[in-house]
């Protein structure tokens, strides 16, 4: 008699608990997924006479996003493998390059088009340097 | 051949670090494997990459990691084969209700706590590409793991193997291992089914068919090896070659089925003949290469994916502490309480709980699978690696405190010898 009771207490009830928790968790809303590789097409006109940027390249750059919940680590495919620490809030991505580069500090602001195309990320790189900052719009699509 | 040179350099550095740090940890009474795990973590961005990113970039350039990973996976396949080889179903029979209940409780209770914790972790450390069900099941599985090999090693070193605590713990851990791998295979199948070209029913049916073929077909064929061994008196190179072929073929099949290559290798070990001389000799032939040369590569590869520096902010460290607390409460609490309720004294029950809380390499294997299939994020992976290290590290000192030597001798009873401990494939 004791053994079945122990099985019920130590095995049966936790199993029921697990099933209940799985049901409960279905209503949870995690952050939007932006992880993976994205090809960002840059608006060259914004680079003006610069034509190309050391970190961003000329026409396009690859963004590799590693995501842990709302925390993002974004890496560019330049020689320095410039990395950005970022956050995702709803559909908005905000990030800042980890270490100041020789030419400029870089910020990233972008938004995922949740309604029409969640595989598309549209935003701007802000190159902050002397004498003024340059905004380079981009449209990225997931690889 | 630049890749070959890089790989040779990597192997040299990894081996040196593993042996050195392993030796240091043995000096402080810890199993060698704990030192090797920490050496692997140290070679990654958590320590070496932080101290000297330039050197790390030269030692582990991104285009070389594929070769290192492949070699480490081969080592892991051999290790999993050895784990399966050491598992003797006959020794699990007649263990008594106490052992069965304790082993089941030490899986279900941490699984429950892991699922509970998943409610908190999911909104903060996951994303919407992973369903809560998959996430929670995986976290639950990861929480319910026990490292059977390192456990056996600790029991041997502390001369607990023949004690009541030792035999009970080994039996529980063996059941734990088999059950946890089955649950993990199911979870991997579920997750992969959402991405795979094969439909779920085909993957499940294929896996079931494959397991049936292994248990009822391949096992009988491999039993002939025992006859050849008795005839020859040794494991010949031809036999070894055949066994390698079967291991890798089985691993390829389970990988194709979407379960993971490790299960295939484990299954081959599990269906191998269990004649003690045969398994001893086979284990001896493979153990040193797998454990000394190849497993440290796996620890290093895990270390390269572990970035303690990425845990920035109080919130993340709080999450890490919560994972460790839930993991210990689940395993230690579940095993201790169930052992106590079946009639064991508190100290013995506590000793079983402490030993069952050891997670070692098996936890790292599970976590790497989780990261590979995308069900856990890099930060959560790092937190759970820390949990694996902490829970394994605390085993030996806590055991000495809760169940000291003088108590053991008072309670020791003669028991039938089980084949384990000194034959265990690794301190994993």
Interface residues (C-beta under 8 A of the other chain):
Chain A: X3 X6 X7 X10 X11 X14 X15 X17 X18 X21 X22 X24 X25 X26 X28 X29 X30 X31 X32 X33 X34 X35 X66 X67 X68 X69 X70 X71 X73 X85
Chain B: X97 X101 X104 X105 X108 X109 X111 X112 X115 X116 X118 X119 X122 X123 X124 X125 X126 X127 X128 X129 X130 X132 X133 X136 X137 X140 X310 X312 X316 X334 X337 X338 X341 X342 X377 X378 X379 X380
